[in-house]
């Protein structure tokens, strides 16, 4: 390529400007340098302007272009691939969300179907019961008044949150009549339905509901000759001490009855007021839970009021209330487990419930547990009693989630202790007559009709076999109701 060389002499210096031909920009630059830099007495200035692109070989430039094109294509492909993956992930996410929503809707529909089915089953059951012959004996108010001598105080044997209880006789059978307070009575139809349901709930370890007077809220129960567990533990009425064998058996019986309540369908029955005063003993000291289902017979507001009354009344009654119920106001089957735990501790210590879990726990830590056992019993099997106490403390944990399962843990352990007790039970106790005890009943059992005394006599013959007890109870229950 030809070059244009311009030279201009001035003084002792010489300036040479070189510009690329046909590149006017470079030529102007060279001319400007010659015209403007020489007057500044520069000795020598070489201005070399070149066109860079012209010096790069064409094959190399072509390779650059191909490389850049390839990189551009790769970048474009990577971008398209990323966009495609993003679209796929977005589609998967949308599909997952739709599947989750569908599953949730299906679950909600299934839950609603179950609720509807249970409600329908309950409605049908109540409807069948309400249109079928009464499964319990209906009494008139005149019969109740005559039996209680117009609710004489001389026949009153107790009073709870729901009303007073009278000892009496109906149909030549000793009974206990509970009269619900006026504000605790529901409507006649609702009361009738609930009594129908409760009269069908039968178990050897629950006090039997014999009949009712729905118009006036009166309930007729079988009479329990040996009173309450509370009376026996604290030896009221000059009672003798319960042997440890009977105490272990009573504990297992209570847990058996309670598990039956918790397994009722469609909803479990929560007792709400489990304590020694509501555990009654028949003439053979078979324990039965009383006041079962009373919360169903009264309006919810009254039932809650009764529970609140227990919380704010005597400290002893307050001690059986589930601590979580006190905080949340919600009752559940684990609420009964807490009450059971306190009661189990009382069965072996015969001490008031206030602070009992603390005292028993400390005695176990200090190795003085034997001192906590009821001193009226001199032959305690301390190791077995210690196992019993630890089980009770577990039931009385402050948090519901820490309490053991009744059917899987508590009852199996209590049954083992009952078996141990029966293996070591004296012959006299096998026939239901512990030393030092005299049944409270003053009734004459010589009448020919089937009575609770005859039922108890059969119990005494078969008390060593719980399976037979259940069979005979079922037979007697079916015979006792007219």
KEGU-320445 format. One line per 3 residues: number of its first residue (from 1); for each residue x, y, z of C-alpha. Coordinates in nm, 3 decimals, padded with zeros to 5 digits. Each point is the difference from the previous one (the first is absolute). Layout:
// KEGU-320445
NUM	X,Y,Z ~ ...
This chain:
// KEGU-320445
1	00.000,00.000,00.000 ~ 00.144,00.334,-00.099 ~ 00.061,00.254,00.270
4	-00.001,00.378,-00.005 ~ 00.298,00.150,00.178 ~ 00.002,00.366,00.087
7	00.316,00.165,00.124 ~ 00.049,00.350,00.128 ~ 00.328,00.142,00.120
10	00.024,00.268,00.264 ~ 00.318,00.086,00.183 ~ 00.193,-00.297,00.121
13	-00.293,-00.238,00.027 ~ -00.179,-00.207,-00.248 ~ -00.356,-00.136,00.020
16	-00.122,-00.287,-00.206 ~ -00.372,-00.075,-00.018 ~ -00.117,-00.324,-00.150
19	-00.361,-00.059,-00.094 ~ -00.179,-00.289,-00.165 ~ -00.104,00.076,-00.351
22	-00.371,00.033,-00.070 ~ -00.063,00.050,00.371 ~ -00.093,00.362,00.030
25	-00.028,-00.011,00.376 ~ 00.360,-00.114,00.030 ~ 00.116,00.255,-00.255
28	-00.170,00.283,00.188 ~ 00.166,-00.120,00.317 ~ 00.344,00.003,-00.161
31	-00.051,00.345,-00.149 ~ -00.124,00.134,00.333 ~ 00.306,-00.141,00.176
34	00.241,00.163,-00.252 ~ -00.177,00.335,00.008 ~ -00.051,00.022,00.372
37	00.282,-00.184,00.169 ~ 00.300,00.139,-00.190 ~ -00.034,00.354,00.134
40	00.043,-00.139,00.350 ~ 00.367,-00.072,-00.064 ~ -00.041,-00.374,00.009
43	00.317,-00.165,-00.124 ~ -00.157,-00.303,-00.162 ~ -00.350,-00.137,-00.014
46	-00.089,-00.318,-00.181 ~ -00.371,-00.038,-00.049 ~ -00.095,-00.345,-00.118
49	-00.366,-00.050,-00.058 ~ -00.118,-00.332,-00.131 ~ -00.319,-00.174,-00.056
52	00.001,-00.292,00.239 ~ -00.243,-00.208,-00.189 ~ 00.208,00.017,-00.312
55	00.297,-00.160,00.180 ~ -00.203,-00.306,00.122 ~ 00.019,-00.294,-00.239
58	-00.328,-00.091,-00.160 ~ 00.000,-00.374,00.101 ~ 00.048,00.087,00.367
61	-00.279,00.255,-00.018 ~ -00.221,-00.261,-00.158 ~ 00.078,-00.242,00.280
64	-00.094,00.265,00.255 ~ -00.327,00.056,-00.173 ~ -00.074,-00.372,-00.008
67	00.095,-00.033,00.368 ~ -00.216,00.295,00.097 ~ -00.286,-00.140,-00.204
70	00.042,-00.337,00.170 ~ 00.005,00.156,00.345 ~ -00.305,00.202,-00.087
73	-00.179,-00.312,-00.116 ~ 00.101,-00.184,00.317 ~ -00.121,00.286,00.216
76	-00.326,00.013,-00.192 ~ -00.043,-00.379,00.036 ~ 00.081,00.014,00.372
79	-00.253,00.279,00.045 ~ -00.267,-00.193,-00.189 ~ 00.079,-00.315,00.202
82	-00.023,00.193,00.328 ~ -00.331,00.152,-00.104 ~ -00.132,-00.343,-00.095
85	00.108,-00.145,00.335 ~ -00.157,00.293,00.180 ~ -00.325,-00.059,-00.184
88	00.009,-00.368,00.090 ~ 00.068,00.077,00.367 ~ -00.278,00.255,-00.002
91	-00.235,-00.256,-00.150 ~ 00.105,-00.257,00.260 ~ -00.053,00.252,00.281
94	-00.344,00.088,-00.131 ~ -00.085,-00.369,-00.034 ~ 00.120,-00.069,00.355
97	-00.205,00.288,00.138 ~ -00.305,-00.120,-00.188 ~ 00.056,-00.355,00.127
100	00.037,00.127,00.357 ~ -00.318,00.203,-00.029 ~ -00.180,-00.301,-00.145
103	00.127,-00.224,00.281 ~ -00.108,00.255,00.260 ~ -00.345,00.023,-00.153
106	-00.027,-00.379,-00.009 ~ 00.109,-00.022,00.365 ~ -00.251,00.266,00.099
109	-00.274,-00.182,-00.188 ~ 00.095,-00.330,00.164 ~ 00.003,00.162,00.344
112	-00.336,00.159,-00.067 ~ -00.137,-00.334,-00.119 ~ 00.123,-00.169,00.318
115	-00.152,00.271,00.216 ~ -00.327,-00.024,-00.189 ~ 00.003,-00.379,00.028
118	00.070,00.013,00.373 ~ -00.268,00.263,00.052 ~ -00.246,-00.203,-00.203
121	00.087,-00.315,00.193 ~ -00.044,00.183,00.328 ~ -00.329,00.148,-00.120
124	-00.124,-00.343,-00.107 ~ 00.104,-00.150,00.332 ~ -00.179,00.269,00.197
127	-00.299,-00.027,-00.232 ~ -00.017,-00.377,00.048 ~ 00.029,00.040,00.373
130	-00.262,00.272,00.016 ~ -00.250,-00.210,-00.198 ~ 00.078,-00.331,00.165
133	-00.131,-00.124,00.334 ~ 00.185,00.159,00.290 ~ 00.317,-00.180,00.100
136	-00.024,00.136,00.352 ~ -00.273,-00.002,00.260 ~ -00.207,00.318,00.001
139	-00.117,00.119,00.338 ~ -00.262,00.259,00.081 ~ 00.074,00.286,00.232
142	-00.248,-00.150,00.247 ~ 00.206,-00.321,00.016 ~ 00.317,00.200,00.052
145	-00.156,00.211,00.274 ~ -00.134,-00.305,00.178 ~ 00.333,-00.178,-00.019
148	00.194,00.299,00.134 ~ -00.270,00.098,00.253 ~ -00.038,00.327,-00.187
151	00.376,00.045,-00.023 ~ 00.060,-00.032,00.370 ~ 00.339,00.109,00.131
154	00.011,-00.319,00.205 ~ 00.040,-00.197,-00.324 ~ 00.249,00.236,-00.160
157	00.336,-00.175,-00.039 ~ 00.187,00.267,-00.191 ~ -00.011,00.305,-00.224
160	00.214,00.091,-00.296 ~ 00.020,00.278,-00.253 ~ -00.300,-00.134,-00.189
163	-00.232,-00.058,00.296 ~ -00.074,-00.208,00.314 ~ -00.005,-00.380,00.023
166	-00.252,-00.199,00.205 ~ 00.008,-00.360,00.115 ~ -00.327,-00.179,-00.064
169	-00.182,-00.311,-00.119 ~ -00.186,-00.044,-00.327 ~ -00.148,-00.326,-00.125
172	00.132,-00.169,00.316 ~ 00.352,00.092,-00.105 ~ 00.239,00.233,00.186
175	00.076,00.300,-00.220 ~ 00.167,00.340,00.007 ~ -00.206,00.284,-00.145
178	00.184,00.305,-00.134 ~ -00.217,00.308,-00.044 ~ 00.145,00.249,-00.248
181	-00.027,00.365,00.096 ~ -00.273,00.195,-00.182 ~ 00.251,00.207,-00.197
184	00.183,-00.319,-00.106 ~ -00.298,-00.163,-00.171 ~ -00.013,00.013,-00.379
187	-00.312,-00.014,-00.208 ~ -00.213,-00.309,00.047 ~ 00.070,-00.142,-00.345
190	00.377,00.053,00.023 ~ 00.015,-00.141,00.353 ~ -00.196,-00.307,-00.113
193	00.236,-00.060,-00.292 ~ 00.311,00.031,00.213 ~ -00.137,-00.234,00.267
196	-00.078,-00.250,-00.275 ~ 00.360,00.016,-00.117 ~ 00.147,-00.022,00.351
199	-00.224,-00.291,00.094 ~ 00.161,-00.196,-00.285 ~ 00.353,00.071,00.124
202	00.056,-00.288,00.238 ~ 00.318,-00.130,00.152 ~ 00.081,-00.198,00.316
205	00.208,00.290,00.129 ~ -00.260,00.271,-00.049 ~ -00.295,00.066,00.229
208	-00.310,-00.127,-00.176 ~ -00.272,00.247,-00.098 ~ -00.324,-00.184,00.080
211	-00.259,00.259,-00.089 ~ -00.101,00.364,-00.001 ~ -00.280,00.248,00.037
214	00.068,00.220,-00.306 ~ -00.267,00.258,00.083 ~ 00.177,00.102,00.322
217	00.363,-00.092,-00.073 ~ 00.027,-00.293,00.242 ~ 00.247,-00.285,-00.064
220	-00.025,-00.339,00.170 ~ 00.324,-00.195,00.050 ~ 00.087,-00.329,00.162
223	00.090,00.041,00.366 ~ 00.363,-00.060,00.097 ~ 00.016,-00.148,00.348
226	00.355,00.098,00.097 ~ -00.018,00.364,-00.097 ~ 00.277,00.189,-00.173
229	00.368,-00.074,-00.035 ~ 00.062,00.331,00.175 ~ -00.186,-00.125,00.310
232	00.197,-00.324,-00.001 ~ 00.342,00.160,-00.046 ~ -00.054,00.248,00.282
235	-00.184,-00.262,00.212 ~ -00.311,00.202,00.064 ~ -00.269,-00.177,00.201
238	00.250,-00.216,00.192 ~ 00.098,-00.194,-00.308 ~ 00.304,-00.222,-00.006
241	00.292,00.063,-00.231 ~ -00.023,-00.134,-00.352 ~ 00.262,-00.274,-00.054
244	00.259,00.075,-00.265 ~ -00.131,-00.290,-00.210 ~ -00.341,00.167,-00.029
247	00.160,00.336,-00.073 ~ 00.191,-00.141,-00.296 ~ -00.315,-00.170,-00.127
250	-00.210,00.315,00.041 ~ 00.256,00.205,-00.195 ~ -00.012,-00.244,-00.292
253	-00.382,-00.002,00.007 ~ -00.016,00.380,-00.014 ~ 00.238,00.011,-00.296
256	-00.203,-00.271,-00.175 ~ -00.323,00.196,00.035 ~ 00.167,00.324,-00.104
259	00.144,-00.157,-00.315 ~ -00.348,-00.123,-00.090 ~ -00.129,00.358,00.024
262	00.283,00.136,-00.212 ~ -00.067,-00.258,-00.273 ~ -00.370,00.080,-00.050
265	-00.106,00.099,-00.352 ~ -00.041,00.229,-00.183 ~ 00.160,00.217,00.268
268	00.184,-00.099,00.320 ~ -00.170,00.075,00.330 ~ 00.211,00.221,00.226
271	-00.101,-00.045,00.363 ~ 00.110,00.351,00.106 ~ -00.021,-00.074,00.376
274	00.206,-00.310,00.075 ~ 00.091,-00.018,00.371 ~ -00.028,-00.249,00.291
277	-00.338,00.145,00.095 ~ -00.139,-00.110,-00.336 ~ 00.133,-00.356,00.025
280	-00.257,-00.216,00.180 ~ 00.045,-00.349,00.145 ~ -00.261,-00.273,00.009
283	-00.033,-00.246,00.288 ~ 00.288,-00.205,-00.144 ~ 00.219,00.308,-00.048
286	-00.025,-00.010,-00.376 ~ 00.066,00.360,-00.106 ~ -00.227,00.186,-00.239
289	00.023,00.348,-00.149 ~ -00.300,00.220,00.079 ~ -00.137,00.318,-00.160
292	00.084,-00.139,-00.345 ~ -00.130,00.224,-00.276 ~ -00.166,00.255,00.227
295	00.160,00.275,-00.209 ~ -00.212,-00.127,-00.292 ~ -00.324,00.037,00.195
298	00.039,00.368,00.075 ~ 00.047,00.305,-00.224 ~ 00.366,00.070,-00.089
301	-00.012,00.328,00.191 ~ -00.105,-00.182,00.318 ~ 00.260,-00.274,-00.046
304	00.271,00.263,-00.044 ~ -00.130,00.189,00.302 ~ 00.020,-00.316,00.210
307	00.358,-00.058,-00.113 ~ 00.087,00.363,00.072 ~ -00.162,-00.040,00.340
310	00.228,-00.291,00.074 ~ 00.300,00.210,-00.098 ~ -00.093,00.286,00.231
313	-00.145,-00.198,00.292 ~ 00.200,-00.213,00.241 ~ 00.369,-00.043,-00.064
316	-00.037,-00.379,00.021 ~ -00.243,-00.009,-00.292 ~ 00.212,00.244,-00.199
319	00.297,-00.239,00.015 ~ -00.166,-00.250,-00.235 ~ -00.046,00.253,-00.282
322	00.231,-00.031,-00.301 ~ 00.250,00.293,00.009 ~ -00.031,00.046,-00.377
325	-00.377,00.034,00.036 ~ 00.060,00.282,00.246 ~ 00.210,00.175,-00.265
328	-00.192,-00.075,-00.319 ~ -00.352,-00.088,00.113 ~ 00.010,-00.311,-00.220
331	-00.075,-00.347,00.136 ~ 00.112,-00.328,-00.153 ~ 00.053,-00.363,00.094
334	00.347,00.090,00.131 ~ -00.178,00.226,00.252 ~ -00.147,-00.315,00.155
337	00.348,-00.159,-00.001 ~ 00.128,00.283,00.220 ~ -00.285,-00.050,00.247
340	00.069,-00.375,-00.004 ~ 00.366,00.061,00.086 ~ -00.087,00.206,00.308
343	-00.254,-00.260,00.108 ~ 00.248,-00.287,-00.042 ~ 00.244,00.177,00.231
346	-00.276,00.036,00.259 ~ -00.083,-00.371,-00.025 ~ 00.344,-00.098,00.132
349	00.062,00.295,00.234 ~ -00.348,00.084,00.135 ~ 00.109,00.365,00.006
352	-00.177,00.317,-00.121 ~ 00.071,00.096,-00.361 ~ 00.155,00.340,00.071
355	00.370,-00.015,-00.095 ~ -00.010,-00.379,-00.010 ~ 00.196,-00.037,-00.325
358	00.278,00.219,00.139 ~ 00.025,-00.189,00.329 ~ -00.002,-00.343,-00.163
361	00.258,00.108,-00.259 ~ 00.232,00.140,00.268 ~ -00.032,-00.315,00.211
364	00.102,-00.214,-00.298 ~ 00.304,00.223,-00.063 ~ 00.102,-00.011,00.367
367	-00.058,-00.375,00.036 ~ -00.273,00.045,00.262 ~ -00.295,-00.112,-00.213
370	-00.106,-00.269,00.249 ~ -00.087,00.276,00.246 ~ -00.259,00.139,-00.244
373	-00.203,-00.323,-00.010 ~ -00.317,-00.024,00.208 ~ 00.128,-00.110,00.344
376	-00.331,-00.177,00.070 ~ 00.125,-00.277,-00.233 ~ 00.299,-00.178,00.152
379	00.091,-00.245,-00.276 ~ 00.054,00.226,-00.302 ~ 00.205,-00.155,-00.283
382	00.219,00.310,-00.025 ~ 00.157,-00.073,-00.340 ~ -00.338,-00.058,-00.164
385	-00.144,00.304,00.175 ~ 00.294,00.206,-00.130 ~ -00.074,-00.113,-00.355
388	-00.365,00.091,00.061 ~ 00.101,00.348,00.123 ~ 00.225,00.071,-00.299
391	-00.281,-00.097,-00.234 ~ -00.234,00.237,00.187 ~ 00.252,00.285,-00.018
394	00.022,-00.049,-00.376 ~ -00.377,00.035,-00.025 ~ 00.016,00.322,00.202
397	00.254,00.176,-00.224 ~ -00.073,00.370,-00.049 ~ -00.008,-00.020,-00.381
400	-00.249,-00.226,-00.174 ~ 00.250,-00.121,-00.258 ~ 00.220,-00.137,00.279
403	-00.276,-00.217,00.149 ~ 00.000,-00.369,-00.100 ~ -00.269,-00.164,-00.210
406	-00.270,-00.162,00.212 ~ -00.056,-00.306,-00.218 ~ 00.359,-00.065,-00.108
409	00.195,00.084,00.317 ~ -00.204,00.070,00.313 ~ -00.257,-00.280,-00.004
412	00.245,-00.281,-00.096 ~ 00.228,00.097,00.290 ~ -00.290,00.022,00.246
415	-00.125,-00.340,-00.117 ~ 00.343,-00.149,00.076 ~ -00.018,00.147,00.350
418	-00.354,-00.135,00.041 ~ 00.119,-00.347,-00.102 ~ 00.278,00.024,00.257
421	-00.253,00.109,00.264 ~ -00.239,-00.285,-00.078 ~ 00.287,-00.250,00.021
424	00.066,00.129,00.351 ~ -00.362,00.050,00.109 ~ -00.111,-00.178,00.322
427	-00.287,-00.245,-00.036 ~ -00.245,00.222,00.189 ~ 00.050,00.287,-00.246
430	-00.073,-00.229,-00.292 ~ -00.358,00.001,00.119 ~ -00.017,00.376,00.015
433	00.018,00.050,00.380 ~ 00.320,00.182,00.101 ~ 00.094,-00.009,00.366
436	-00.151,00.280,00.208 ~ -00.275,00.087,-00.247 ~ -00.374,-00.021,00.048
439	-00.230,00.093,-00.290 ~ -00.205,00.314,00.068 ~ -00.324,-00.135,-00.142
442	-00.282,-00.067,00.245 ~ -00.236,-00.139,-00.262 ~ -00.166,-00.338,00.017
445	00.107,-00.198,-00.306 ~ -00.232,-00.297,00.058 ~ -00.253,00.093,-00.268
448	-00.040,-00.231,-00.297 ~ 00.051,00.249,-00.284 ~ 00.342,00.058,-00.155
451	00.175,00.268,00.204 ~ 00.339,00.161,00.025 ~ 00.070,-00.213,00.308
454	-00.041,-00.315,-00.205 ~ 00.223,00.145,-00.269 ~ 00.262,00.080,00.263
457	-00.023,-00.352,00.142 ~ 00.080,-00.142,-00.341 ~ 00.292,00.242,-00.018
460	00.136,-00.130,00.329 ~ 00.005,-00.354,-00.131 ~ 00.178,00.095,-00.320
463	00.203,00.301,00.099 ~ 00.326,-00.181,-00.078 ~ -00.098,-00.016,-00.365
466	-00.065,00.344,-00.155 ~ -00.129,-00.159,-00.320 ~ -00.280,-00.172,00.191
469	-00.083,00.323,00.178 ~ -00.061,00.169,-00.332 ~ -00.224,-00.282,-00.123
472	-00.211,-00.003,00.314 ~ -00.033,00.378,00.000 ~ -00.127,-00.007,-00.356
475	-00.253,-00.271,00.087 ~ -00.117,00.183,00.307 ~ -00.025,00.334,-00.179
478	-00.232,-00.151,-00.257 ~ -00.219,-00.149,00.272 ~ -00.023,00.295,00.234
481	-00.174,00.246,-00.228 ~ -00.374,-00.070,-00.029
